[in-house]
Amino acid sequence: MKTFQDRSVASVLALTFALAPVAAFAQDTAAMPPQDEAVADTAPGEIVVTAQKRAERLQDVPLAVTAVTADALAKRQINDTNTLVQAIPSLSFQQGANPTNTSFRIRGVGSALFGQGVEPSVSVVVDGVVAVRSAQGFSDLADIERVEVLRGPQGTLFGKNASAGVISVTTARPTKDFQAKADFTVAEHDEYRARATISTPISDTLRTRVSGFYNNVRGITRNIGTNEWVNGSESWGVRGKVEWDATSNLTLLLTGEYRKMNSDCCASTLISIVNPVLQQVVGPINATRENRTINEDSNTFANSRAQTYSLQADWDIGPATITSISAYQGYNLEVNQPIDRINSPQPIFLGTAAFAPYTFWNQNHGKVDLDAYSQEVRLASNGKNDLNYVFGVFYMHSNIVRPFDRRRARCTAGVVGQPCDPARVVWQSAQSRIELEQDSVAAFGQVDYELVPGLRAIGGLRVQYEKGTNTGVRTAPIVAGDNVFPGNPSVSGTFSASDTAVTGKAGLQYEFSRNAQAYATYTRGYKGLGYEMEIAADLANQSAVQPEWVNAYEIGFKGSTADRSLSFAAALFQSDYSNLQVQANRSNPATGEIRFQTTNAGTSRTRGFEIEATMRPSDAFSVNAAVTYAQSRINIDGLNCPLQLQAGAPVLTGMPVNVCYRPAAGATPQQNLRNRPLQASPDWRINVAPRYEYEGDSFNAFAQFVVNFTSAQNFTSEQDPLAVQPAYTLVDATVGFSTPDDKYSLTLFVKNLFDTNYLTSIGHNSLMSTTANPFDLVGTYNKDADRFFGATVAVRF
């Protein structure tokens, strides 16, 4: 592996060579009007977005986009990408045990697997730089301009990891006048957040911006074994920008960002204990859905650091702007998740083999070491013309290293609940190191052309080629005297695969007036090849997980009244996915083998409607409302059955559907699902946010409520009836006061005003859960699953 210094030097050289031709050619070009003229007639309150990689009014974009400004996020106390779901009903996320298996979902669709060899379905893009893996997308939001969520496949302009949609974050640029701001938030249960920004001009053509944040959020779960609060985090980050008007029509923007987070996340709490032996072992734990305690001898942790360096050049050549974005990104994550979930520094005896007594499993440790270089160059028309266009090329090289090691002990005899005689302990261990190197190159373009007044035709195409090489070695055991971890024998192998894909978009848009338009589009989407990078991978017999395809249809309408007292957007959509990339559970409770296989299986369909509206009955009162109905359903064969249904599975022939069965006597129980809900995909999400503002001579004030409704959802692909979160409603309230010039402000808030409990994941307990004992469950939850209060003080100059 290259050293950090080597990577940094290579990154700087890559940026320099990529932009040198653009800068040199620009010196001889006459000044042209800036691209901002495309939206020069924007009315107060309107939002300008770059959803189609051109600056456009949100009203004019012929696709479903939600854009949220930094001010709106701050007033809702949305501090990171995870909590964006509170403002955008079409967006949700499924909480995993760590960032590597936590994923965003748009319209119910997201990644259904957690291997590092597979790309996310929802692409996270920050200032034009595409995150390589989903774990990078879970970060703090500090000093941003806006967040855009593009719903539905966006592969034409954003590439092969946007089959469900895009979360695009635009951070604030340097300003031509001096600005400074800072805010400090304190909330119950020892939550502290601080942010600060300084933007200043150096000369008429050179300006800088520096921002930073620090968060210390105490855990929300009490570990009585270690006498500590867990499921909290401490994080900090800094971002610097230098913007230079190299000529009258060429602007260079250099950005560097570094972020670090240490977290003892995400330990699950027991929410159901039926087995009395488990209750004896875990001690004074009251296992209900309101449980906020664990009893473990070590803490789960997930520590990460991320860095991104980019250079963007915008060269205005009059009718169009040439944009170049060169970037390096690095991401490192280290996770250890104890699986036994008990307070025992050594193996204890839990009874017969039916209890699967792997009673000491504190070593379940993995890392992600990611590096990527990318280069995008595009040509986009300026203004709004009869013919508007975006053409570009994109290249990315990425390298991901995935080490993993695990060790556990089985106690074969003794007194139930007591430490085991060392002579009766059987240890099992294994480790792996897998490295994936990928290259991707693409050419893309999208145009819209006015056929007759008001009617535009839309067409787009992307041709992309990718190649990956996956090399790995697994060693077992890793401690002298241990046995091989079941299903993890020593093995090594190298595998390469490549693919060429063509995706695109076609549609029509009709503009009734400046304030009303309708559109209908068809999109062909694609999610690239996948590889096995987890410890149980069959390295000697590798094959690629084949690409996932989607055909998406959308009809939409956007409009507003002339005085903007009412603005709204509505969309009907249907997306049909084939060759789904899924994480198939191939574990065997009888032998203790833990194995999740990345594979292709089945199809899915998501369809429904979305409505977003802003009502302004008066200058002081407004209501934002949004409704998403997304019926997400899956068809898949050969999936494992829920644990509690396996023992009674009958032997059936043929292909029965929606029933747990054995295809032959002694075979593993399985099920063939038809038209069943996708995991972590509620049908309904509704958001209503009334707001009242007061402007006076001595102070300004506002009051706001936010109501979020989420319908019932199942957290498992197996459709486990024990893993259902019922429908729930959260209500947040905020009041704020500021000086008339907004220099000083105070905001008071309460999250989850009515103290509504909800869970973000549910699963079977990893200890002693077999077909004989399947009713012991664990869950995870957010801090706002309990009511808490807080306040933010801000100052700006």
Secondary structure, 3 states (H helix, E strand, C coil): CCCHHHHHHHHHHHHHHHHHHHHHHHCCCCCCCCHHHHHCCCCCCCCEECCCCCCEEHHHCCCCEEEEEHHHHHHCCCCEHHHHHHCCCCEEEECCCCHHHCEEEECCEECECCCCCCCCCEEEEECCEECCCHHHHCCECCCEEEEEEEECCCHHHHCCECCCEEEEEEECCCCCCCEEEEEEEEECCCEEEEEEEEEEECCCCEEEEEEEEEEEECCCEEECCCCEEECCEEEEEEEEEEEEEEECCEEEEEEEEEEEEEECCCCCEEEECCCHHHHHHHCCCCCCCCCCEECCCCCCEEEEEEEEEEEEEEEECCCEEEEEEEEEEEEEEEEECCCCCCCCCCCEECCCHHHCCEEEEEEEEEEEEEEEEEEEEEEEECCCCCEEEEEEEEEEEEEEEEEEEEEEEEECCCCECCECCHHHEEEEEEEEEEEEEEEEEEEEEEEEEEEECCEEEEEEEEEEEEEEEEEEEEECCCCCCCEECCCCCCEEEEEEEEEEEEEEEEEEEEEEECCEEEEEEEEEEEECCECCCCCCCCHHHCCCECCEEEEEEEEEEEEECCCCCEEEEEEEEEEEEECCEEEEECCECCCCECCEEEEECCEEEEEEEEEEEEECCCCCEEEEEEEEEEEEEEEEEEEECCHHHHCCCCECCCCCCCCCEECCCCCCCEEEEEEEECCCCCCEEEEEEEEEEEECCCCEEEEEEEEEEECCEECCCCCCHHHEECCEEEEEEEEEEECCCCCEEEEEEEECCCCCCCCCEEEECCCCCECCECCCEEEECCHHHCCEEEEEEEEEC
